Amino acid sequence: MERYQVAMADRKMVELARLGCRVGGVEGESTVLVEAAVKGLATRLEKMVKAADCVRLKTLKGILDVLAPPQCVEFLAAAAAFQVQLRRWGNERHNVTHSYGS
């Protein structure tokens, strides 16, 4: 995962982004290079997300294999409640930081 994060800040990506900004939307060779680089990065990021999903699923299955059925239900309910609370806190924080004195 670290490799993909480093690739995002790769010097070539930064140079291509600057080049794309200088071009200002004019179709040309530099625009094609920027689009190709972004497409390659998007493909790698998609693979990374899929790999992370596999790790999460494998971890969940491992936990559920160790627990007794009633414990599995309790664990899954607690995990769902935790996710709901995290979303609620995130929404509250977003609303506080993005309210412009309305």
C-alpha distances in whole Angstrom, upper triangle without the diagonal:
4,5,5,7,9,10,11,13,14,18,19,17,19,22,22,22,25,27,26,28,31,32,32,32,34,33,33,31,28,28,27,24,23,23,21,18,18,18,16,13,14,14,10,9,11,10,7,9,11,9,9,12,13,12,14,17,17,17,20,22,21,23,25,27,27,29,33,33,35,32,29,31,31,27,27,29,28,24,26,28,25,23,26,27,24,24,28,27,24,27,30,28,27,31,32,30,31,34,37,40,41
4,5,5,6,9,10,11,12,16,17,16,18,21,21,21,23,26,26,27,29,31,31,31,34,33,32,30,28,27,27,24,22,23,22,18,18,19,17,14,15,16,12,11,14,13,10,12,15,13,12,16,17,15,17,20,20,20,23,25,24,25,28,29,30,32,35,36,37,34,32,34,34,30,29,32,30,26,28,30,27,25,28,28,25,26,29,28,25,28,30,28,28,31,32,30,31,34,36,39,41
4,5,5,6,9,10,10,14,15,14,16,19,19,19,22,24,24,25,28,29,30,30,32,31,30,28,25,25,24,21,20,21,19,16,16,17,14,11,14,14,10,10,14,12,10,13,15,13,14,17,18,17,19,22,22,22,25,27,26,28,31,32,32,34,38,39,40,37,35,36,36,33,32,34,33,29,31,33,30,28,31,31,28,29,32,31,28,31,33,31,30,34,34,32,33,37,38,41,43
4,5,5,6,9,10,13,14,12,14,17,17,17,20,22,21,23,26,26,27,27,29,28,27,25,23,22,22,19,17,18,16,13,13,14,11,8,10,11,7,7,10,10,8,10,13,12,12,16,17,16,18,21,21,22,24,26,27,28,30,32,33,34,38,38,39,36,34,35,36,32,31,33,32,28,29,31,28,26,29,30,26,26,30,29,26,28,31,29,27,31,32,30,30,34,36,39,40
4,5,5,7,9,12,14,12,13,17,17,16,19,21,21,22,25,26,26,26,29,29,28,26,24,23,23,20,18,19,18,15,14,15,14,10,12,13,10,9,12,13,10,12,15,14,14,17,19,18,19,22,23,23,25,27,27,28,31,32,33,35,38,38,39,36,34,36,35,32,31,33,31,27,28,30,27,25,28,28,24,25,28,26,23,26,28,26,25,29,29,27,27,31,33,36,37
4,5,5,6,10,11,10,12,15,15,15,18,20,20,21,24,25,26,27,29,28,28,25,23,23,23,19,18,19,18,14,14,16,14,11,14,15,12,12,15,15,13,15,18,17,17,20,22,20,22,25,26,25,28,30,30,31,34,35,36,38,41,42,43,40,37,39,39,35,34,36,34,31,32,34,31,29,31,31,28,28,31,30,27,29,31,29,28,31,32,29,30,34,35,38,40
4,5,5,8,9,8,10,13,13,13,16,17,18,19,22,23,24,24,26,25,24,22,19,19,19,16,14,16,14,11,11,13,11,8,11,12,9,10,14,14,12,15,17,17,17,20,22,21,23,26,26,27,29,31,31,33,35,36,37,39,43,43,44,41,39,40,40,36,35,37,36,32,33,35,32,30,32,33,29,29,32,31,28,30,33,30,29,32,33,30,31,34,36,39,40
4,5,9,9,7,8,12,12,11,14,16,16,17,20,21,21,21,24,24,23,21,18,18,18,15,13,14,14,10,9,12,11,7,10,12,10,9,13,14,12,14,17,17,17,20,22,22,23,26,27,27,29,31,32,33,35,37,38,39,43,43,44,41,38,39,39,36,34,36,35,31,32,33,31,28,30,31,27,27,30,29,25,27,30,27,26,29,30,27,27,31,32,36,37
4,6,8,7,7,10,11,11,13,15,16,16,19,20,21,22,24,25,24,22,19,19,19,17,14,16,16,12,12,15,14,11,13,16,14,13,17,18,16,18,21,21,20,23,25,24,26,29,30,29,32,34,34,35,38,39,40,41,45,45,46,43,41,42,41,38,37,38,37,33,34,35,32,30,32,32,29,28,31,30,27,29,31,28,26,30,30,27,27,31,32,35,37
4,5,5,6,9,10,11,13,14,15,17,19,20,22,22,24,24,23,20,17,18,18,15,13,16,15,11,12,15,13,11,14,16,14,14,18,18,17,19,22,21,22,25,26,26,27,30,31,31,33,36,36,37,39,41,42,43,47,47,48,45,43,44,44,40,39,41,40,36,37,38,35,33,36,36,32,32,35,33,30,32,34,32,30,33,34,31,31,35,35,39,40
4,5,5,6,9,10,11,12,14,15,17,18,20,21,23,23,21,19,16,17,18,14,13,16,16,12,13,17,15,13,17,19,17,17,21,22,20,23,26,25,25,28,30,30,31,34,35,35,37,39,40,41,43,45,45,47,50,51,52,49,47,48,48,44,43,45,43,40,40,42,39,36,39,39,35,35,38,36,33,35,37,34,32,35,36,32,32,36,36,40,41
4,5,5,6,8,10,10,12,14,15,16,18,19,20,20,18,15,13,14,14,11,10,13,12,9,11,14,13,12,15,17,16,17,20,21,20,23,25,25,26,28,30,30,32,34,35,35,38,40,40,42,44,45,46,48,51,51,53,50,47,49,48,45,44,45,44,41,41,43,40,37,40,40,36,36,39,37,34,36,38,35,33,36,37,34,34,37,37,41,42
4,5,5,6,9,10,10,12,14,15,17,17,19,19,17,15,12,13,13,10,8,11,11,7,8,12,11,9,12,14,14,14,17,18,18,20,23,23,23,26,28,28,29,32,33,33,35,38,38,39,42,43,44,46,49,49,50,47,45,46,46,42,41,43,41,38,38,40,37,34,36,37,33,32,35,34,31,32,35,32,30,33,34,31,30,34,34,38,39
4,5,5,6,9,10,11,12,14,16,17,19,19,18,17,13,14,15,12,10,13,14,11,11,15,14,12,15,18,17,17,20,22,21,22,25,26,26,28,30,30,31,34,35,35,37,40,40,41,43,45,46,48,51,51,52,49,46,47,47,44,42,44,42,39,39,40,37,35,37,37,33,32,35,34,30,32,34,31,29,32,32,29,29,32,32,36,37
4,5,5,6,9,10,11,12,14,16,17,17,16,14,11,12,14,11,9,13,14,11,12,16,15,14,17,20,19,19,23,24,23,25,28,28,29,31,33,33,35,37,38,39,41,43,44,45,47,48,50,51,54,54,55,52,50,51,51,47,46,47,46,42,43,44,41,38,40,41,37,36,39,37,34,35,37,34,32,35,36,32,32,35,35,39,40
4,5,5,6,9,10,10,12,13,14,14,13,11,8,9,10,7,6,9,10,8,9,13,13,12,15,17,17,18,21,22,22,24,26,27,28,30,32,32,34,36,37,38,40,42,43,44,46,48,49,50,53,53,54,52,49,50,50,46,45,46,45,42,42,43,41,38,39,40,36,35,38,37,33,34,37,34,32,35,36,32,31,35,35,39,40
4,5,5,6,9,10,11,12,14,15,14,13,10,10,12,10,7,10,12,9,9,13,14,13,14,17,18,17,20,22,22,23,26,27,27,29,31,32,33,35,37,37,39,41,42,43,45,47,48,49,52,52,53,50,47,48,48,45,43,44,43,40,39,41,38,35,37,37,34,32,35,34,30,31,34,31,28,31,32,29,28,31,31,35,36
4,5,5,6,9,10,12,14,15,15,14,10,11,14,12,9,13,15,13,13,17,17,16,18,21,21,21,24,26,25,27,30,30,30,33,35,35,36,39,40,40,42,45,45,46,48,50,51,52,55,55,56,53,51,51,51,48,46,47,46,43,42,44,41,38,40,40,36,35,37,36,32,33,35,33,30,33,33,30,29,32,31,35,36
4,5,5,6,9,10,11,12,11,10,7,8,11,9,8,11,13,12,13,16,17,17,19,21,22,22,25,27,27,28,31,32,32,34,36,37,38,40,42,42,44,46,47,48,50,52,53,54,58,57,58,55,53,53,53,50,48,50,48,45,45,46,44,41,42,43,39,38,40,39,35,36,38,36,33,36,36,33,32,35,34,38,39
4,5,5,6,7,9,10,10,10,7,6,9,9,6,9,12,11,11,14,16,15,17,20,21,21,23,25,25,26,29,30,31,32,35,36,36,39,40,41,42,45,46,47,49,51,52,53,56,55,56,54,51,51,51,48,46,48,47,43,43,44,42,39,40,40,37,35,38,37,33,34,36,34,31,33,35,31,30,33,32,36,37
4,5,5,8,10,12,13,13,10,9,13,13,10,12,15,14,14,17,19,18,19,22,23,23,25,27,27,28,31,32,32,34,36,37,38,40,42,42,43,46,47,48,50,52,53,54,57,56,57,54,52,52,52,49,47,48,47,43,43,44,41,38,39,40,36,35,37,36,32,33,35,32,29,31,32,29,27,30,30,33,34
4,5,8,9,12,12,13,10,10,14,13,12,14,17,16,16,20,21,21,22,25,26,26,28,30,30,31,34,35,35,37,40,40,41,43,45,46,47,49,51,51,53,55,57,57,60,60,60,58,55,56,55,52,50,51,50,47,46,48,45,42,43,44,40,39,41,40,36,36,38,36,33,35,36,32,31,33,32,36,37
4,6,6,8,8,10,7,7,11,12,10,13,15,16,16,18,20,20,22,24,26,26,28,30,30,31,34,35,36,37,40,41,41,44,45,46,47,50,51,52,53,55,57,58,61,60,61,59,56,56,56,53,51,52,51,48,47,48,46,43,44,45,41,39,42,41,37,37,40,37,34,36,37,34,32,35,34,38,38
4,6,9,11,13,10,9,13,14,12,13,17,17,16,19,21,21,22,25,26,26,27,30,31,31,34,35,36,37,40,41,41,43,45,46,47,49,51,51,53,55,57,57,60,59,60,57,55,55,55,52,50,50,50,46,45,47,45,41,42,43,40,37,39,39,35,35,37,35,32,34,35,32,30,32,31,35,35
4,6,9,11,10,7,11,13,11,11,15,16,15,17,20,20,20,23,25,25,26,29,29,30,32,34,34,36,38,39,40,42,44,45,46,48,49,50,51,54,55,56,59,58,58,56,53,53,54,51,49,49,49,46,44,46,44,41,41,42,39,37,39,39,35,35,37,35,32,34,35,32,30,33,32,36,36
4,6,9,9,7,10,13,12,13,16,17,17,18,21,22,22,25,27,27,28,31,32,32,34,36,37,38,41,42,43,44,46,47,48,50,52,53,54,56,58,59,62,61,61,60,57,57,57,54,52,53,52,49,48,49,47,44,45,46,43,41,43,43,39,39,41,39,36,38,39,36,34,37,36,39,39
4,7,8,6,8,11,11,11,13,16,16,17,19,21,21,23,25,26,27,29,31,31,33,35,36,37,39,41,42,43,45,47,47,49,51,52,53,55,57,58,61,60,61,59,56,56,57,54,51,52,52,49,48,49,48,44,45,46,43,41,44,44,40,40,42,41,37,39,41,38,36,39,38,42,42
4,5,5,6,9,10,11,13,15,16,17,19,20,21,23,25,26,27,29,31,32,33,35,36,38,39,41,42,44,45,47,48,50,51,53,54,56,58,59,62,61,62,60,57,57,58,55,52,54,53,50,49,51,49,46,47,48,45,43,45,45,41,42,44,42,39,41,43,40,38,41,40,44,44
4,5,5,6,9,10,11,12,14,15,17,18,20,21,23,24,26,27,29,30,32,33,35,36,38,39,41,42,44,45,47,48,50,51,53,54,56,57,60,60,61,59,56,56,57,54,52,53,53,49,49,51,49,45,47,48,45,43,46,45,42,42,45,43,40,42,44,41,39,42,42,46,46
4,5,5,6,9,10,11,12,14,15,17,18,20,21,22,24,26,27,28,30,32,33,35,36,38,39,41,42,43,45,47,48,49,51,53,54,56,59,58,59,57,54,55,55,52,50,51,51,47,46,48,46,43,44,45,42,40,43,42,39,39,42,40,37,39,41,37,36,39,39,43,43
4,5,5,6,9,10,11,12,14,15,16,18,20,21,22,24,26,27,29,30,31,33,35,36,37,39,41,42,43,45,46,48,49,51,53,54,57,56,57,55,52,52,53,50,47,49,48,45,44,46,44,40,42,43,40,38,40,40,36,37,39,38,34,37,38,35,34,37,37,40,41
4,5,5,6,9,10,10,12,14,15,16,18,20,21,23,24,26,27,29,30,31,33,35,36,38,39,41,42,44,45,47,48,49,52,53,56,55,56,54,51,52,52,49,47,48,48,44,44,46,44,41,42,44,40,38,41,41,38,38,41,39,36,39,40,37,36,39,39,43,43
4,5,5,6,9,10,11,12,14,15,17,18,20,21,23,24,26,27,29,30,32,33,35,36,38,39,41,42,44,45,47,48,50,51,54,54,55,53,50,51,51,48,46,48,47,44,43,45,43,40,42,43,39,38,41,41,37,38,40,38,36,38,40,37,36,39,39,43,43
4,5,5,6,9,10,11,12,14,15,16,18,20,21,22,24,26,27,28,30,31,33,35,36,37,39,41,42,43,45,46,48,49,52,52,53,51,48,48,49,46,43,45,44,41,40,42,40,37,38,40,36,35,37,37,33,34,37,35,32,35,36,33,32,35,35,39,40
4,5,5,6,9,10,10,12,14,15,16,18,20,21,22,24,25,27,29,30,31,33,35,36,37,39,41,42,43,45,47,48,51,50,51,49,46,47,47,44,42,43,43,39,39,41,39,36,37,38,35,33,36,36,33,33,36,34,32,34,36,33,32,35,35,39,39
4,5,5,6,9,10,11,12,14,15,17,18,20,21,23,24,26,27,29,30,32,33,35,36,38,39,41,42,44,46,47,50,49,51,49,46,46,47,44,42,44,43,40,39,41,40,36,38,40,36,35,38,38,34,35,38,36,34,37,38,36,34,38,38,42,42
4,5,5,6,9,10,11,12,14,16,17,18,20,21,23,24,26,27,29,30,32,33,35,36,38,39,41,42,44,45,48,48,49,47,44,45,46,42,40,42,42,38,38,40,38,34,36,38,34,33,36,36,32,33,36,34,32,35,36,33,33,36,37,41,41
4,5,5,6,9,10,10,12,14,15,16,18,20,21,22,24,26,27,28,30,31,33,34,36,37,39,40,42,43,46,46,47,45,42,42,43,40,37,39,39,35,35,37,35,31,33,34,31,30,33,33,29,30,33,31,28,31,33,30,29,33,34,37,38
4,5,5,6,9,10,10,13,14,15,17,19,20,21,23,25,26,27,29,30,32,33,35,36,38,39,41,42,45,44,46,44,41,41,42,39,37,39,38,35,34,37,35,31,33,35,32,30,33,34,30,31,34,33,30,33,35,32,31,35,36,40,40
4,5,5,6,9,10,11,13,14,16,17,19,20,21,23,25,26,27,29,31,32,33,35,36,38,40,41,44,44,45,43,40,41,42,39,36,39,38,35,34,37,35,32,34,35,32,31,35,34,31,32,35,34,31,35,36,34,33,37,38,42,42
4,5,5,6,9,10,10,12,14,15,16,18,20,21,22,24,26,27,29,30,31,33,35,36,38,39,42,42,43,41,38,39,39,36,34,36,36,32,32,34,32,29,31,32,29,28,31,31,28,29,32,30,28,31,33,31,30,34,35,39,39
4,5,5,6,9,10,10,12,14,15,16,18,20,21,23,24,26,27,29,30,32,33,35,37,38,40,40,41,39,36,37,37,34,32,34,34,30,29,32,30,27,29,30,27,26,29,29,26,27,30,29,26,30,32,29,29,32,34,37,37
4,5,5,6,9,10,11,12,14,15,17,19,20,21,23,25,26,27,29,31,32,33,35,37,39,39,40,38,35,36,37,34,32,34,34,30,30,33,31,28,30,32,29,28,31,31,28,30,33,32,29,33,35,33,32,35,37,41,41
4,5,5,6,9,10,11,12,14,15,17,18,20,21,23,24,26,27,29,30,32,33,35,38,38,39,37,34,35,36,33,31,33,33,29,29,32,30,27,30,31,28,27,31,31,28,29,33,31,29,33,34,32,32,36,37,41,41
4,5,5,6,9,10,10,12,14,15,16,18,20,21,22,24,26,27,29,30,32,33,36,36,37,35,32,33,33,30,28,30,30,26,26,29,26,23,26,27,24,23,27,27,24,26,29,27,25,29,31,29,28,32,34,37,38
4,5,5,6,9,10,11,13,14,15,17,18,20,21,23,24,26,27,29,31,32,35,34,35,34,30,31,32,29,27,29,29,25,25,28,26,23,25,27,24,23,27,27,24,26,29,28,26,29,32,30,29,33,35,38,38
4,5,5,6,9,10,11,12,14,15,17,18,20,21,23,24,26,27,29,31,33,33,35,33,30,31,32,29,27,29,29,25,26,29,27,24,27,29,26,25,29,29,27,28,32,30,29,32,34,33,32,36,38,42,42
4,5,5,6,9,10,11,12,14,15,16,18,20,21,23,24,26,27,29,32,32,33,31,28,30,30,27,25,28,27,23,24,27,24,22,25,26,23,23,27,27,24,26,29,28,27,30,32,30,31,34,36,40,40
4,5,5,6,9,10,10,12,14,15,16,18,20,21,22,24,26,27,30,30,31,29,26,27,27,24,22,25,24,20,21,23,22,19,21,23,20,20,24,24,21,23,27,26,24,28,30,28,28,32,34,37,37
4,5,5,6,9,10,11,12,14,15,17,18,20,21,22,25,26,29,28,30,28,25,26,27,24,22,24,25,21,21,24,23,20,23,25,22,22,26,26,24,26,29,29,27,31,33,31,32,35,37,41,40
4,5,5,6,9,10,11,12,14,15,16,18,20,21,23,25,28,28,30,27,24,26,27,24,22,25,25,21,22,25,23,21,24,26,23,23,27,27,25,28,31,30,29,32,34,33,33,37,39,42,42
4,5,5,6,9,10,11,12,14,15,17,18,20,22,23,26,26,27,25,22,24,24,21,19,22,21,18,19,22,20,17,21,22,20,20,24,24,22,24,27,26,26,29,31,30,30,34,36,39,40
4,5,5,6,9,10,11,12,14,15,16,18,20,21,24,24,25,23,20,21,22,19,17,20,20,16,17,20,18,16,19,21,19,19,23,23,22,24,27,26,26,29,31,30,31,34,37,40,39
4,5,5,6,8,10,11,12,14,15,16,19,20,23,23,25,23,20,21,23,19,18,21,21,18,19,22,21,19,22,24,22,22,26,27,25,27,30,30,30,33,35,34,34,38,40,43,43
4,5,5,6,9,10,10,12,14,15,17,19,22,22,24,22,19,21,22,18,17,20,20,17,18,21,19,18,22,23,21,22,26,26,24,27,30,29,29,32,34,33,34,37,40,43,43
4,6,5,6,9,10,11,12,14,16,17,20,20,21,19,16,18,18,15,14,17,16,13,15,18,16,14,18,20,18,19,22,23,22,24,27,26,26,30,31,31,32,35,38,40,40
4,5,5,6,9,10,11,12,14,16,18,18,20,18,14,16,18,15,13,16,17,14,15,18,17,16,19,21,20,21,24,25,24,26,29,29,29,32,34,33,34,37,40,43,43
4,5,5,6,9,10,11,13,15,18,18,20,18,15,18,19,16,15,18,19,16,18,21,20,19,22,24,23,24,27,28,27,29,32,32,32,35,37,36,37,40,43,46,46
4,5,5,6,9,10,11,13,16,17,19,16,13,16,17,13,13,17,16,13,16,19,17,17,20,22,20,22,25,25,25,28,30,30,30,33,35,34,36,39,42,44,44
4,5,5,6,9,10,11,14,14,15,13,10,13,13,10,10,13,13,11,13,16,15,15,18,20,19,20,23,24,24,26,28,29,29,32,34,34,35,38,41,43,43
4,5,5,6,9,10,13,13,15,13,10,13,15,12,11,15,16,14,16,19,18,18,21,23,22,24,27,28,27,30,32,32,33,36,37,37,39,41,45,47,47
4,6,5,7,9,12,13,16,13,11,15,16,13,13,17,17,15,18,20,19,20,23,24,24,25,28,29,29,31,33,33,34,37,38,39,40,43,46,48,48
4,5,5,7,10,11,13,10,8,12,12,9,10,14,14,12,15,17,17,17,21,22,21,23,26,26,27,29,31,31,33,35,36,37,38,41,44,46,46
4,5,5,8,8,10,8,6,9,11,9,9,13,13,12,15,17,17,18,21,22,22,24,26,27,28,30,32,33,34,36,38,38,39,42,45,47,47
4,6,8,9,12,11,9,12,14,12,13,16,17,16,18,21,21,22,24,26,26,28,30,31,31,34,36,36,37,40,41,42,43,45,49,51,51
4,7,10,12,9,9,13,13,12,13,17,17,16,19,21,21,22,25,26,26,28,30,31,32,34,36,36,37,40,41,42,43,46,49,51,51
4,6,8,6,6,9,10,9,11,14,14,14,17,19,19,20,23,24,24,27,28,29,30,33,34,35,36,38,40,41,42,44,48,49,49
4,6,5,6,9,10,10,12,14,15,16,18,20,21,22,24,25,27,28,30,31,32,34,36,37,38,40,42,43,44,46,50,51,51
4,5,5,6,9,10,11,12,14,15,17,18,20,21,23,24,26,27,29,30,32,33,35,36,37,39,41,42,43,45,49,50,49
4,5,5,6,9,10,11,12,14,16,17,18,20,21,23,24,26,27,29,30,32,33,35,36,38,39,41,42,43,47,48,48
4,5,5,6,8,10,10,12,14,15,16,18,20,21,22,24,25,27,28,30,31,32,34,36,37,38,40,42,45,47,46
4,5,5,6,8,10,10,12,14,15,16,18,20,21,23,24,26,27,29,30,31,33,35,36,37,38,40,44,45,45
4,5,5,6,9,10,11,12,14,15,17,18,20,21,23,24,26,27,29,30,31,33,35,36,37,39,43,44,43
4,6,5,6,9,10,10,12,14,15,16,18,20,21,22,24,26,27,28,30,31,33,34,36,37,41,42,42
4,5,5,6,9,10,10,12,14,15,16,18,20,21,22,24,26,27,28,30,31,33,34,36,40,41,41
4,5,5,6,9,10,11,12,14,15,17,18,20,21,23,24,26,27,29,30,31,33,34,38,40,39
4,5,5,6,9,10,11,12,14,15,16,18,20,21,23,24,26,27,29,30,31,33,37,38,37
4,5,5,6,9,10,10,12,14,15,16,18,20,21,22,24,26,27,28,30,31,35,36,36
4,5,5,6,9,10,10,12,14,15,16,18,20,21,22,24,26,27,28,30,34,35,35
4,5,5,6,9,10,11,12,14,15,17,18,20,21,23,24,26,27,28,32,34,33
4,5,5,6,9,10,10,12,14,15,16,18,20,21,23,24,25,27,31,32,31
4,5,5,6,9,10,10,12,14,15,16,18,20,21,22,24,26,29,31,30
4,5,5,6,9,10,10,12,14,15,16,18,20,21,22,24,28,29,29
4,5,5,6,9,10,11,12,14,15,16,18,20,21,22,26,27,27
4,5,5,6,8,10,10,12,14,15,16,18,20,21,25,26,26
4,5,5,6,9,10,10,12,14,15,16,18,20,23,25,25
4,5,5,6,9,10,10,12,14,15,16,18,22,23,23
4,5,5,6,9,10,11,12,14,15,16,20,21,21
4,5,5,6,8,10,11,12,14,15,19,20,20
4,5,5,6,9,10,10,12,14,17,19,20
4,5,5,6,9,10,10,12,16,17,17
4,5,5,6,9,10,11,14,15,15
4,5,5,6,8,10,13,15,16
4,5,5,6,8,12,14,14
4,6,5,6,10,11,11
4,6,6,9,10,11
4,6,8,10,12
4,6,9,10
4,6,6
4,6
4
